[in-house]
Amino acid sequence: MRRAVKGILEEGGFEVHTARNGVDALDQLTRVRPDVVTLDINMPEMDGMTCLAKIMAEHPTPVVMLSSLTEKNALITFEALELGAVDFVAKPGGTVSLNIDEVAAEIVGKVRAAATARIGRARGLRERLRSAPAQTAATRPGQSGEVDLVLIGSSTGGPNLLADLLPRLPATLGAPVVVAQHIPASFTATLARRLDDLCRLRVHEVDRIMNAERGHIYLGRGSNDVVVARRTDSLIVKSVPAGAEYRWHPSVDRLVNSARRHVPAERLVCALLSGMGDDGASEMAEVHAGGGRTIAESEETAVVWGMPGELHRRGGATVTLPSYDIAERLADWVR
């Protein structure tokens, strides 16, 4: 696996050093001082989680985890993100993944994005958000008829941010929330359960056709796309096969485009959070141009300011806010 990952990264233009295990990695960190570390969860002598914790405590460095596609490893992977890992790549073939080349482009892309990540500042701001007092909007009665749907897109850094932001939305929020978080299918159910335990609103993985109802958050099933449609007088959300024309899945662009076909722009509220690339920027800019309200996470808090930065640069953001102010603004707009 080391040889395979090294080859992938060298072909991607990186200078690569390898370590036999976590102990060796920690020893090399002081001498090599890498821009990014990739860590397997399963390693001899010192496992990936222990090594990650020590890296964050002793040599804070952007880390991308490699994880096999199992429910147990999904739980561990989210714990790794909470410890400070920037992102993860799901190995398609288990612990010893002989078909690792299938995710070569993803490995290169995520390592390149991690090289620009702001890990120390982002972790500090997350603590600030978590320690902030509960927002006053939580006690306001919902006022239906103003906003029909809230759409949120996120990628790198998104799972942690969603776990901080969504629990701060009030139970009285006046519209359903649909989230497109770039993630593999085998990880979505675990993320949905973790968020459901934290949130005032109910959180569901979209694994079938579901009515979009107030009081609920709908998390698009990973490796697929999530879209909005209309059935008679009500909105529905459903999981559909990933569209080949979109690079990342669930696609934020496809989600917002589907919503625009069934909901007037002025009745939509959108937020684009941390992530590499530009997924969601063009479609949310169209919502903004049509009279809808949009939020771009600011560079101050975004782990990677690619997606929200592109929305901001296009003039498509009604407001550009740090992560700790987004939930309150959403609650204020969607009463």
C-alpha positions in Angstrom: 0.0 0.0 0.0 2.9 2.4 0.8 4.4 1.8 -2.6 1.1 2.2 -4.4 0.2 5.4 -2.7 3.7 6.8 -3.1 3.5 6.1 -6.8 0.1 7.8 -7.2 1.4 10.9 -5.4 4.7 11.0 -7.3 2.8 10.8 -10.6 0.7 13.7 -9.2 3.8 15.8 -8.9 4.6 15.4 -5.2 7.9 14.7 -3.5 7.1 11.7 -1.2 8.7 10.2 1.9 7.3 7.0 3.4 7.3 5.7 6.9 6.9 2.0 8.0 4.4 2.8 10.8 3.2 5.6 13.1 6.3 5.5 15.3 8.6 6.0 12.2 6.3 8.7 10.9 6.5 10.8 14.1 10.3 10.4 14.1 10.5 11.7 10.5 8.1 14.6 11.0 10.8 16.6 12.8 13.3 16.1 10.0 11.1 16.0 6.8 8.5 18.7 7.9 6.0 17.6 5.2 3.2 19.8 3.8 0.7 16.9 4.2 0.7 13.5 5.8 -1.4 10.5 4.6 -2.3 8.0 7.3 -3.8 4.6 7.1 -6.1 3.8 10.0 -4.6 0.3 10.2 -0.9 0.3 10.9 1.5 -1.9 12.9 3.1 -0.7 16.2 1.2 2.5 16.3 -2.3 2.7 14.7 -3.4 5.7 12.6 -5.6 7.2 15.3 -2.9 7.3 17.9 -0.4 8.7 15.4 -2.9 11.4 14.3 -3.5 12.5 17.9 0.3 12.8 18.4 0.7 14.7 15.1 -1.9 17.2 16.1 -0.5 17.7 19.6 3.2 17.7 18.7 3.6 18.7 15.0 0.3 20.1 13.7 0.2 19.1 10.0 -2.7 18.6 7.5 -3.5 14.9 7.5 -5.6 12.9 4.9 -6.8 9.5 6.3 -7.1 6.3 4.2 -10.0 4.2 5.3 -11.5 1.0 4.1 -15.3 1.0 3.3 -16.7 -0.6 6.5 -19.2 0.8 9.0 -16.6 0.3 11.8 -14.0 2.3 9.8 -16.7 5.0 9.0 -17.0 5.6 12.8 -13.3 5.7 13.2 -12.9 8.0 10.3 -15.3 10.6 11.7 -13.4 10.4 15.0 -10.3 11.1 13.0 -11.9 14.2 11.5 -12.8 15.4 15.0 -9.2 14.9 16.1 -8.1 17.2 13.3 -7.7 15.2 10.0 -8.5 17.4 7.0 -10.2 14.8 4.9 -10.2 11.1 4.0 -10.1 8.8 1.1 -12.1 5.5 1.1 -10.1 2.6 -0.1 -12.2 0.6 -2.6 -10.8 -2.8 -1.8 -10.5 -3.0 1.9 -7.4 -2.8 4.2 -5.1 -4.1 1.4 -6.7 -2.4 -1.5 -5.2 -3.9 -4.7 -7.4 -1.6 -6.8 -6.3 1.7 -5.1 -5.6 3.1 -8.5 -9.4 3.6 -8.9 -9.2 6.5 -6.4 -5.8 7.9 -7.6 -7.3 11.2 -8.8 -9.2 11.6 -5.5 -6.0 11.0 -3.5 -4.1 13.5 -5.5 -6.9 16.1 -5.4 -7.4 15.8 -1.6 -3.7 15.8 -0.8 -3.3 19.0 -2.9 -6.3 20.6 -1.2 -5.0 19.6 2.2 -1.7 21.3 1.5 -3.6 24.6 1.6 -5.8 23.8 4.6 -5.8 25.9 7.7 -5.9 23.3 10.4 -4.9 25.2 13.5 -7.1 28.2 12.9 -10.1 26.0 11.9 -9.8 23.9 15.0 -9.7 27.0 17.2 -12.7 28.5 15.5 -14.7 25.2 15.9 -14.1 25.4 19.7 -15.3 29.0 19.6 -18.5 28.0 17.8 -19.1 25.1 20.2 -18.7 27.2 23.3 -20.9 30.1 22.0 -24.2 30.5 23.7 -27.3 29.0 22.1 -28.8 31.4 19.7 -31.9 33.3 20.6 -33.6 32.3 17.3 -34.3 28.9 18.8 -37.2 30.2 20.8 -38.9 32.0 17.9 -42.1 30.6 16.4 -41.8 29.3 12.9 -43.3 31.5 10.2 -44.2 29.4 7.1 -44.6 30.8 3.6 -41.4 32.9 3.3 -38.8 30.2 2.5 -39.6 26.8 1.0 -36.2 25.1 1.2 -32.7 25.5 2.7 -29.9 24.0 0.6 -26.4 23.4 2.0 -23.3 22.2 0.1 -20.0 21.2 1.7 -16.9 19.1 1.0 -13.4 19.1 2.6 -13.9 20.0 6.3 -17.7 19.6 5.9 -18.5 16.7 8.3 -17.0 18.6 11.3 -18.6 21.9 10.3 -22.0 20.2 9.8 -21.7 18.7 13.3 -21.1 22.2 14.7 -23.6 24.2 12.5 -26.7 22.0 12.2 -27.2 21.4 16.0 -27.5 25.2 16.3 -30.5 25.4 14.0 -33.8 25.7 16.0 -36.5 23.0 16.1 -38.9 25.7 14.8 -36.9 26.3 11.6 -39.5 27.3 9.0 -38.3 25.1 6.1 -36.7 21.7 5.4 -32.9 21.5 4.9 -31.2 19.4 2.2 -27.5 18.8 2.5 -25.1 17.7 -0.3 -21.8 16.7 1.4 -19.2 15.1 -0.8 -18.8 11.6 0.8 -18.8 7.9 -0.1 -22.1 6.0 0.1 -20.9 3.7 2.9 -20.2 6.7 5.2 -23.5 8.6 4.9 -25.7 6.5 7.2 -23.1 6.8 10.0 -22.8 10.6 9.5 -26.6 11.0 9.5 -26.9 9.0 12.8 -24.2 11.2 14.4 -25.9 14.4 13.3 -29.4 13.1 14.3 -28.0 12.6 17.9 -26.7 16.2 18.0 -29.5 18.1 16.3 -32.9 19.6 17.4 -34.1 18.8 13.8 -34.4 15.1 12.7 -31.6 14.1 10.3 -32.2 11.4 7.6 -30.0 9.8 4.9 -31.8 10.2 1.6 -31.9 6.5 0.6 -35.4 6.6 -0.9 -38.0 9.1 -2.0 -38.9 11.3 1.0 -41.3 14.1 1.6 -39.4 17.4 2.3 -40.9 18.5 5.6 -40.2 21.2 8.1 -38.4 20.0 11.2 -36.1 17.7 9.1 -32.7 17.7 7.6 -32.1 15.5 4.5 -28.5 14.3 3.9 -27.8 13.2 0.4 -26.6 9.6 0.1 -22.9 9.5 -0.7 -21.5 8.5 -4.1 -25.0 9.4 -5.5 -26.7 12.7 -6.2 -29.6 14.1 -4.2 -32.3 16.1 -6.1 -35.5 18.0 -5.3 -38.7 17.2 -7.2 -42.4 18.0 -6.8 -45.2 15.6 -6.2 -48.6 17.3 -6.5 -48.5 20.1 -4.0 -45.5 19.0 -2.0 -41.7 18.9 -2.4 -39.8 15.6 -2.3 -36.1 14.7 -2.1 -34.7 11.6 -3.7 -31.3 9.9 -4.3 -30.4 9.4 -8.0 -27.4 7.8 -9.7 -24.4 10.1 -9.8 -24.4 12.3 -12.9 -21.2 11.7 -15.0 -21.1 15.4 -15.9 -20.5 16.3 -12.2 -17.1 15.6 -10.6 -18.0 15.3 -7.0 -21.0 13.5 -5.3 -23.5 14.2 -4.0 -23.3 17.2 -6.4 -24.1 20.6 -4.9 -24.7 22.1 -8.4 -27.2 19.3 -9.3 -29.1 19.7 -6.0 -29.5 23.5 -6.4 -30.3 23.2 -10.1 -33.1 20.7 -9.3 -34.5 22.9 -6.6 -34.5 25.9 -8.9 -36.8 24.0 -11.3 -39.5 23.6 -8.6 -39.0 26.5 -6.2 -38.8 30.2 -7.1 -35.4 31.5 -6.4 -36.7 34.1 -3.9 -38.1 31.2 -1.8 -34.7 29.5 -1.5 -31.9 30.0 1.0 -28.5 28.4 0.2 -25.2 28.1 2.1 -21.9 27.0 0.6 -19.3 25.7 3.0 -15.7 24.6 3.1 -14.5 22.5 0.1 -12.1 22.3 -2.8 -13.2 23.2 -6.3 -16.2 25.2 -7.3 -19.2 22.8 -6.9 -22.3 24.8 -6.1 -20.9 28.2 -6.9 -22.5 28.7 -10.3 -26.0 27.4 -9.3 -26.1 29.4 -6.0 -25.0 32.5 -7.9 -28.0 32.0 -10.1 -30.2 31.7 -7.0 -28.8 35.0 -5.8 -29.3 36.6 -9.2 -32.9 35.5 -9.1 -33.6 37.1 -5.7 -32.7 34.2 -3.4 -30.5 34.6 -0.4 -27.1 32.9 -0.2 -24.3 32.5 2.3 -20.6 31.8 1.5 -18.4 30.6 4.4 -15.6 33.1 4.8 -11.9 32.4 4.2 -11.4 33.1 8.0 -12.9 29.8 9.0 -13.1 27.6 5.9 -10.6 24.6 6.0 -10.4 25.0 2.2 -11.8 28.2 0.7 -12.5 26.7 -2.8 -16.2 26.3 -3.1 -17.4 29.3 -0.9 -14.5 31.4 -2.2 -15.7 30.9 -5.8 -19.3 31.9 -4.8 -17.9 35.0 -3.2 -15.7 35.9 -6.2 -18.6 35.5 -8.6 -20.6 38.0 -6.5 -23.2 35.3 -5.8 -23.1 35.6 -2.0 -25.7 37.7 -0.2 -23.4 37.6 2.8 -19.9 36.0 3.4 -19.8 34.8 7.0 -17.5 32.9 9.4 -18.8 29.5 10.3 -19.8 30.5 13.8 -22.3 33.1 12.4 -24.0 30.9 9.7 -26.5 29.1 11.8 -27.8 32.3 13.4 -28.2 33.9 10.0 -30.1 30.9 8.6 -32.4 30.8 11.6 -33.0 34.5 11.2 -33.9 34.2 7.5 -35.9 31.0 7.8 -38.4 31.6 10.6 
